[in-house]
Amino acid sequence: MSGNTPQRNSEGVGLEDIHEALDSVEQSTMSVTVETVRERWRTAGAIAVLAVTSVLLFRVDGGRSIDTQVFAGITLLLLLYFLVTLRSDVGTE
């Protein structure tokens, strides 16, 4: 029985190597980017909502107000954060 154990272990390792090889198939940069944005749909949605709110505040107030500037600033900071982390995530994959 102990003779079968090392053989089973080596077969298991072989199967893990095959599974890892299938997982490591390279994807195009665009597909990785799209997949990462889909995973971060909440952040992308928050950016869109803040941008729409900024535009609507600009129209309602008739120009630049403190509210418009705050919402636009938060939108830009969140967009910058999103793009920087997206770039680093796509670069690591």
PAMI-718548 format. One record per residue: residue in three letters; x, y, z of N, C-alpha, C in turn. Coordinates in steps of 0.2 Angstrom, whole numbers, padded with zeros to 4 digits, always signed. Layout:
N
ALAXYZXYZXYZ...
// end
This chain:
93
MET+0004-0006+0000+0000+0000+0000+0004+0006+0000SER+0010+0006+0004+0014+0012+0004+0017+0013-0003GLY+0018+0008-0007+0020+0009-0014+0016+0013-0019ASN+0009+0013-0017+0004+0016-0021+0004+0024-0019THR+0005+0025-0013+0005+0032-0010+0009+0037-0014PRO+0016+0036-0015+0020+0040-0019+0017+0041-0026GLN+0015+0036-0029+0012+0037-0036+0006+0041-0036ARG+0002+0041-0031-0004+0045-0031-0002+0052-0030ASN+0003+0053-0026+0005+0060-0024+0008+0063-0031SER+0012+0059-0034+0015+0062-0041+0009+0063-0046GLU+0004+0059-0046-0001+0061-0051-0005+0067-0049GLY-0006+0068-0042-0010+0074-0040-0006+0080-0042VAL+0001+0080-0041+0005+0086-0042+0004+0087-0050GLY+0004+0082-0054+0004+0083-0061-0003+0086-0063LEU-0008+0084-0060-0015+0087-0061-0015+0095-0059GLU-0012+0096-0053-0011+0103-0051-0007+0107-0056ASP-0002+0104-0059+0002+0108-0064-0002+0110-0070ILE-0006+0105-0072-0010+0106-0078-0015+0111-0077HIS-0018+0111-0071-0023+0116-0069-0020+0123-0069GLU-0014+0124-0066-0011+0130-0065-0009+0132-0072ALA-0007+0128-0077-0005+0130-0083-0011+0132-0087LEU-0017+0129-0086-0023+0132-0089-0025+0139-0087ASP-0024+0140-0080-0026+0146-0077-0021+0152-0080SER-0015+0150-0081-0010+0155-0083-0010+0157-0090VAL-0015+0155-0094-0016+0157-0101-0016+0165-0101GLU-0012+0168-0105-0012+0175-0106-0018+0178-0109GLN-0020+0183-0106-0026+0187-0109-0024+0193-0112SER-0027+0196-0117-0025+0202-0120-0026+0208-0114THR-0023+0213-0115-0023+0219-0110-0030+0222-0110MET-0034+0222-0116-0040+0225-0116-0045+0220-0112SER-0045+0214-0113-0049+0209-0109-0048+0209-0102VAL-0042+0210-0100-0040+0210-0093-0043+0217-0090THR-0042+0222-0094-0045+0229-0092-0053+0229-0091VAL-0056+0226-0096-0063+0225-0096-0066+0221-0090GLU-0062+0216-0088-0064+0211-0083-0063+0215-0076THR-0058+0219-0076-0056+0222-0069-0061+0228-0068VAL-0063+0231-0074-0069+0236-0073-0075+0233-0071ARG-0077+0227-0074-0083+0224-0072-0083+0222-0064GLU-0077+0220-0062-0076+0218-0055-0077+0224-0050ARG-0075+0230-0053-0076+0236-0049-0082+0241-0051TRP-0087+0237-0053-0093+0241-0055-0096+0246-0050ARG-0095+0245-0044-0098+0250-0039-0094+0256-0039THR-0087+0256-0040-0083+0262-0040-0085+0266-0047ALA-0085+0262-0052-0087+0265-0059-0094+0268-0058GLY-0099+0265-0055-0105+0268-0054-0105+0274-0050ALA-0101+0274-0045-0101+0280-0040-0098+0286-0044ILE-0093+0285-0048-0090+0290-0052-0095+0293-0057ALA-0099+0289-0060-0104+0291-0065-0109+0295-0061VAL-0112+0293-0055-0117+0296-0051-0114+0303-0049LEU-0108+0303-0047-0105+0310-0045-0104+0314-0051ALA-0102+0312-0056-0101+0316-0062-0108+0319-0064VAL-0113+0315-0064-0120+0317-0066-0122+0323-0061THR-0121+0321-0055-0123+0326-0050-0119+0333-0050SER-0113+0332-0052-0109+0339-0053-0112+0343-0059VAL-0114+0339-0064-0117+0343-0070-0123+0346-0068LEU-0128+0342-0065-0134+0344-0063-0134+0350-0058LEU-0129+0350-0054-0128+0356-0049-0126+0362-0053PHE-0122+0361-0058-0119+0366-0062-0125+0370-0065ARG-0129+0366-0068-0135+0368-0072-0140+0372-0067VAL-0141+0369-0061-0146+0372-0057-0144+0378-0054ASP-0137+0378-0052-0135+0384-0049-0133+0390-0054GLY-0133+0388-0060-0131+0393-0065-0124+0395-0066GLY-0120+0390-0063-0112+0392-0063-0109+0388-0058ARG-0103+0390-0057-0099+0386-0052-0100+0389-0045SER-0103+0384-0041-0104+0386-0034-0100+0381-0030ILE-0100+0382-0023-0096+0378-0019-0098+0371-0019ASP-0104+0369-0020-0107+0362-0020-0104+0359-0027THR-0105+0363-0032-0102+0360-0039-0095+0359-0038GLN-0091+0363-0035-0084+0362-0035-0082+0356-0031VAL-0086+0355-0025-0084+0350-0021-0086+0343-0024PHE-0092+0343-0027-0094+0336-0031-0089+0335-0037ALA-0087+0340-0040-0082+0339-0046-0075+0337-0043GLY-0073+0340-0038-0067+0338-0035-0067+0331-0032ILE-0072+0329-0029-0073+0322-0027-0073+0317-0032THR-0077+0319-0038-0077+0315-0044-0070+0314-0047LEU-0066+0319-0047-0060+0319-0050-0055+0315-0046LEU-0055+0316-0040-0051+0312-0035-0053+0304-0036LEU-0059+0302-0036-0061+0295-0036-0059+0293-0043LEU-0060+0297-0048-0058+0294-0055-0050+0293-0055LEU-0047+0298-0052-0039+0297-0052-0037+0291-0048TYR-0040+0289-0043-0039+0283-0039-0041+0277-0043PHE-0047+0277-0046-0049+0272-0050-0044+0270-0056LEU-0042+0275-0059-0037+0274-0065-0030+0272-0062VAL-0028+0274-0057-0021+0272-0054-0021+0265-0052THR-0027+0263-0048-0027+0256-0046-0029+0251-0052LEU-0032+0254-0057-0034+0250-0063-0028+0248-0066ARG-0023+0253-0067-0017+0252-0071-0013+0247-0067SER-0012+0248-0061-0008+0243-0057-0011+0236-0057ASP-0017+0235-0057-0020+0229-0057-0019+0225-0064VAL-0020+0229-0069-0019+0226-0076-0012+0225-0077GLY-0007+0229-0074+0000+0228-0075+0002+0221-0071THR-0001+0220-0066+0001+0214-0062-0002+0207-0065GLU-0007+0208-0069-0010+0202-0072-0007+0201-0079
// end
